[in-house]
Amino acid sequence: MTEISEIKSKWAKNKKYMLVRYSRMSTLGLFEHDETKIPKVDTRVVVETERGLELGYLVGPFSSYKAGRFKLSDDQIKTYFDDSGVEVPCEQAGKFVRYATAADINEEQHLQKIAREKIECCKRFAKEMNLPMKIVDVEHIFGGERIIFYFMADGRVDFRELVKKLAQEYQTRIEMRQIGSRDEAKLLGDIESCGQECCCKRFLKLLKPVNMRMAKMQKATLDPSKISGYCGRLKCCLRYEDKTYTELMKQLPKKNTKVKTKHGEGKVFDTQILTQLVVVEYEDGSKIAVPLDEIEIISGAVSERTEISTSEQNIDENHDENNEENNEEFGEQ
């Protein structure tokens, strides 16, 4: 964080920045501007990035702007977006060009309408070349500088000829970007079993790993069809309460620990994490649920807790990442 603070201190004194979300992957970045006032409502903006002109959304707490200057520190930005796991944008992502006009919005809608045609065209070319790839989505950069195709494949794909053919078809720079199943859900995700739009599409920006330990600790059903999301992986929401469950679990006595309650002496048979109840088995075989604060642990009689198998923690632990080595771009042919 010291390094980030040093970076910020170099440019924050004399320049003004706004926080903007842009691109199909909902990237966050700080953009330099000269505006004296920032709108207090949701606003579309046109920004210039290394990819060209792009339409984005002005985000963050609007109260954090004073005379057009973004006043939040890097620590405050991180705290604001911490629940989504967003990395703090400590470097300038580009420049603010203008607030989006009705013509800009209409142009964006036009590009979205013809996106399906571009996908079908790319699919047709890929099929003709017998390329083992699934075209997922396309992003036409607002300024027209390039078209980005997102695809899935089991391994590396030599798509150089495909790029050349697409560049000839559309007379612009073509970029092919390989993605995984979680990124596919982020681009195309629909309504999940909870009735809400997929979290990765609606607000999550950084997809952190989720494992079976989280599901078991929350006593969720282990039916793959019920704990798997749109992407076929474990649902991201299993991670939301994991920290709370972990902290509450640490307060409970381990299984088979000898304890004393108002009903007599016995041993821990089971525990309930959220309610903080302990099921105690007594010598006569009876089992009674007792609140944690009414239990006294008999000294020297602590047994080992039955831990969740560590091998199961590795299941689905690593989320999909883009195969950066297989992402290339070519100029107009």
C-alpha positions in Angstrom: 0.0 0.0 0.0 3.0 2.3 0.5 3.9 1.9 -3.1 0.4 2.8 -4.2 0.3 5.9 -2.0 3.6 7.0 -3.5 2.2 6.6 -7.0 -1.0 8.5 -6.1 1.0 11.3 -4.5 2.9 12.0 -7.7 -0.2 13.0 -9.7 -3.0 13.7 -7.3 -1.8 17.2 -6.4 -2.1 18.9 -9.7 -4.6 16.7 -11.7 -8.2 15.7 -11.4 -9.5 12.2 -11.9 -12.8 10.4 -12.1 -13.5 6.7 -11.5 -15.0 5.0 -14.5 -16.2 1.4 -15.3 -15.8 0.5 -19.0 -15.4 -2.4 -21.4 -17.3 -5.7 -21.6 -15.2 -7.0 -18.8 -16.3 -4.1 -16.5 -12.8 -2.8 -16.0 -12.3 0.0 -13.4 -9.9 2.9 -14.0 -9.1 6.5 -13.0 -9.4 9.0 -15.9 -7.9 12.5 -16.0 -10.4 15.3 -16.6 -10.7 19.1 -16.5 -14.4 19.4 -15.4 -15.3 21.7 -12.5 -18.4 19.8 -11.5 -19.2 16.1 -11.5 -22.9 15.1 -11.9 -24.6 13.6 -8.8 -26.5 11.1 -10.8 -25.6 8.0 -12.9 -23.8 9.3 -15.9 -22.4 7.8 -19.1 -19.0 9.1 -20.2 -16.7 8.8 -23.3 -13.1 8.0 -22.3 -10.0 7.4 -24.2 -8.0 4.3 -23.3 -5.1 2.4 -24.9 -7.7 0.6 -26.9 -9.4 3.7 -28.3 -12.5 5.7 -27.5 -14.9 3.8 -25.1 -18.2 4.4 -23.4 -18.2 3.9 -19.7 -20.1 4.6 -16.5 -19.1 7.1 -13.8 -19.0 5.1 -10.6 -18.2 5.5 -6.9 -19.7 7.7 -4.2 -20.6 11.0 -5.9 -20.0 12.8 -2.6 -16.3 12.0 -2.9 -15.9 14.7 -5.6 -15.2 18.3 -4.7 -14.8 20.9 -7.4 -14.4 18.1 -9.8 -11.5 16.5 -7.9 -11.8 12.9 -6.7 -11.0 13.1 -3.0 -10.9 9.4 -1.9 -7.6 7.9 -1.1 -6.5 4.5 -2.3 -7.4 3.0 1.1 -10.9 4.5 0.8 -11.4 3.2 -2.7 -10.3 -0.3 -1.7 -12.7 -0.2 1.3 -15.6 1.0 -0.9 -15.1 -1.8 -3.5 -13.7 -4.4 -1.1 -16.8 -6.6 -1.1 -16.5 -7.1 -4.8 -12.8 -7.8 -4.6 -11.9 -5.0 -7.0 -8.2 -4.2 -7.3 -7.4 -0.6 -6.5 -6.7 1.3 -9.8 -3.5 3.1 -8.8 -2.5 4.3 -12.2 -4.2 6.5 -14.8 -6.2 4.4 -17.3 -6.7 7.2 -19.8 -8.4 10.5 -20.3 -12.0 11.8 -20.1 -13.2 13.0 -23.4 -16.8 14.2 -22.8 -20.1 13.3 -21.2 -22.0 10.9 -23.5 -24.6 12.4 -25.7 -27.8 10.9 -27.1 -25.9 10.3 -30.4 -23.2 8.4 -28.5 -25.9 6.2 -26.8 -27.6 5.5 -30.1 -24.2 4.6 -31.7 -23.6 2.1 -28.8 -27.1 0.5 -29.3 -26.3 0.2 -33.1 -23.1 -1.6 -32.3 -24.9 -3.9 -30.0 -27.5 -4.8 -32.6 -24.9 -5.7 -35.2 -22.7 -7.6 -32.7 -24.7 -10.9 -33.4 -23.8 -10.6 -37.1 -20.1 -10.3 -36.2 -20.3 -13.4 -34.0 -22.0 -15.4 -36.7 -19.4 -14.3 -39.2 -16.6 -15.3 -36.9 -18.2 -18.7 -36.2 -18.6 -19.3 -40.0 -14.9 -18.5 -40.7 -13.8 -20.6 -37.7 -15.9 -23.6 -39.0 -14.5 -23.2 -42.5 -10.9 -23.4 -41.0 -11.8 -26.3 -38.7 -10.6 -24.3 -35.6 -11.6 -26.0 -32.3 -13.0 -22.9 -30.7 -16.3 -21.6 -29.3 -17.0 -17.9 -30.1 -18.7 -16.5 -27.0 -19.0 -12.7 -27.5 -17.7 -9.7 -29.3 -16.9 -6.2 -28.3 -16.7 -3.4 -30.9 -14.7 -0.6 -29.4 -16.8 2.6 -29.5 -14.3 4.6 -31.5 -14.0 1.8 -34.1 -10.3 1.3 -33.5 -10.7 -2.5 -33.0 -13.1 -5.4 -32.6 -12.4 -8.0 -29.8 -13.7 -11.5 -30.1 -14.0 -13.6 -26.9 -13.7 -17.4 -27.4 -13.3 -20.6 -25.4 -11.0 -23.6 -26.3 -9.5 -26.6 -24.6 -6.0 -25.5 -25.5 -4.0 -23.1 -27.7 -5.5 -22.3 -31.1 -3.6 -21.0 -34.1 -6.1 -18.3 -35.2 -3.7 -16.1 -37.2 -5.5 -16.9 -40.5 -8.8 -16.3 -38.9 -7.7 -12.8 -37.7 -6.5 -11.9 -41.2 -9.8 -12.9 -42.7 -11.8 -11.0 -40.1 -9.5 -7.9 -40.6 -10.2 -8.0 -44.3 -13.9 -8.4 -43.7 -14.2 -5.4 -41.3 -11.2 -3.3 -42.2 -10.1 -2.7 -38.7 -7.8 -4.1 -36.0 -9.0 -7.6 -34.7 -8.2 -9.0 -31.3 -8.9 -12.6 -30.2 -9.1 -13.2 -26.4 -9.4 -16.6 -24.9 -11.5 -16.9 -21.8 -12.6 -19.5 -19.3 -16.1 -20.7 -18.1 -16.3 -18.0 -15.3 -15.5 -15.2 -17.7 -18.2 -16.7 -20.1 -20.7 -16.4 -17.3 -19.5 -12.8 -16.6 -20.3 -11.9 -20.2 -23.5 -13.9 -20.9 -24.8 -14.8 -17.4 -28.6 -14.7 -16.9 -30.9 -15.2 -13.9 -29.6 -17.6 -11.3 -31.6 -19.9 -9.0 -31.8 -17.1 -6.4 -33.8 -15.0 -8.8 -31.1 -12.4 -9.3 -28.8 -11.8 -12.2 -25.4 -13.7 -12.0 -23.2 -11.9 -9.4 -20.2 -12.0 -11.8 -22.2 -10.1 -14.4 -24.0 -7.8 -12.0 -21.3 -6.5 -9.7 -18.4 -8.9 -9.1 -15.2 -7.7 -10.8 -12.6 -10.1 -9.5 -13.6 -13.7 -9.4 -12.0 -15.3 -6.3 -11.6 -19.1 -5.9 -14.4 -21.0 -4.2 -14.0 -24.6 -2.7 -16.0 -27.4 -1.2 -14.9 -26.6 2.3 -17.1 -23.5 2.1 -20.1 -25.5 1.0 -19.6 -28.1 3.7 -19.1 -25.6 6.5 -22.4 -23.8 5.6 -24.1 -27.2 5.5 -25.3 -26.5 2.0 -26.5 -29.4 -0.1 -23.6 -31.0 -2.0 -25.8 -31.8 -5.0 -23.7 -30.4 -7.9 -26.8 -29.1 -9.7 -27.7 -27.0 -6.7 -24.4 -25.5 -5.7 -23.1 -24.9 -9.2 -23.7 -21.6 -11.0 -24.2 -20.7 -14.7 -20.5 -21.4 -15.3 -20.7 -25.0 -14.0 -18.4 -24.1 -11.1 -19.3 -23.6 -7.4 -21.4 -20.5 -6.9 -19.5 -17.4 -5.9 -22.1 -16.6 -3.2 -20.7 -19.5 -1.1 -17.7 -17.2 -0.4 -19.8 -14.3 0.9 -20.4 -15.7 4.4 -17.4 -17.9 4.7 -15.5 -15.4 6.9 -18.4 -15.2 9.3 -18.9 -19.0 9.4 -15.2 -19.5 10.0 -15.1 -17.0 12.9 -18.2 -18.5 14.5 -16.9 -22.0 14.1 -13.7 -21.2 16.1 -15.9 -20.3 19.1 -17.5 -23.7 19.3 -15.9 -26.6 21.2 -14.5 -29.5 19.2 -16.3 -32.7 18.7 -16.1 -35.3 21.5 -14.9 -32.5 23.9 -16.1 -33.3 27.5 -18.3 -30.5 28.8 -20.5 -29.7 31.8 -24.0 -28.2 31.5 -27.0 -27.7 33.8 -28.1 -31.2 32.7 -24.9 -32.8 33.8 -21.7 -33.9 32.2 -21.4 -35.2 28.6 -19.5 -34.8 25.4 -20.0 -32.7 22.3 -21.9 -34.7 19.7 -22.5 -31.9 17.1 -22.5 -28.1 16.8 -24.7 -25.6 14.9 -22.5 -22.7 13.7 -25.1 -19.9 13.1 -27.2 -20.5 16.2 -24.1 -21.2 18.3 -25.8 -24.3 19.8 -23.9 -27.3 21.0 -25.6 -30.8 20.9 -24.3 -32.6 24.0 -24.6 -36.4 24.4 -25.0 -37.5 28.0 -24.1 -40.8 29.6 -27.7 -42.1 29.4 -27.6 -41.6 25.7 -29.8 -38.5 25.5 -28.9 -35.6 23.3 -29.7 -32.0 24.2 -28.9 -28.8 22.3 -27.4 -26.2 24.7 -26.4 -22.6 24.0 -22.7 -22.0 23.9 -22.6 -19.6 26.8 -24.2 -22.3 29.1 -21.4 -24.8 28.5 -18.3 -25.3 30.6 -15.4 -27.3 29.1 -13.9 -29.8 31.5 -10.2 -29.0 31.7 -7.9 -31.5 30.1 -10.6 -33.2 28.2 -10.4 -31.5 24.8 -10.6 -33.8 21.8 -9.6 -33.1 18.2 -12.2 -31.6 16.0 -13.1 -33.6 12.9 -11.8 -31.4 10.2 -13.0 -31.2 6.6 -10.6 -33.1 4.4 -8.0 -30.7 3.1 -7.9 -32.5 -0.2 -11.5 -31.4 -0.8 -10.5 -27.7 -0.3 -8.7 -27.9 -3.6 -11.8 -28.8 -5.6 -12.7 -25.9 -7.8 -10.2 -23.7 -5.9 -8.7 -22.1 -9.0 -11.0 -19.9 -11.0 -10.5 -19.6 -14.8 -8.1 -17.0 -16.0 -7.5 -15.7 -19.5 -4.8 -17.5 -21.4 -2.8 -14.4 -22.0 -0.2 -16.2 -24.1 -2.9 -17.0 -26.6 -4.2 -13.4 -26.8 -3.0 -11.5 -29.9 -4.0 -8.6 -32.0 -3.4 -7.7 -35.6 -3.6 -4.5 -37.5 -5.7 -3.8 -40.6 -4.7 -6.2 -43.3 
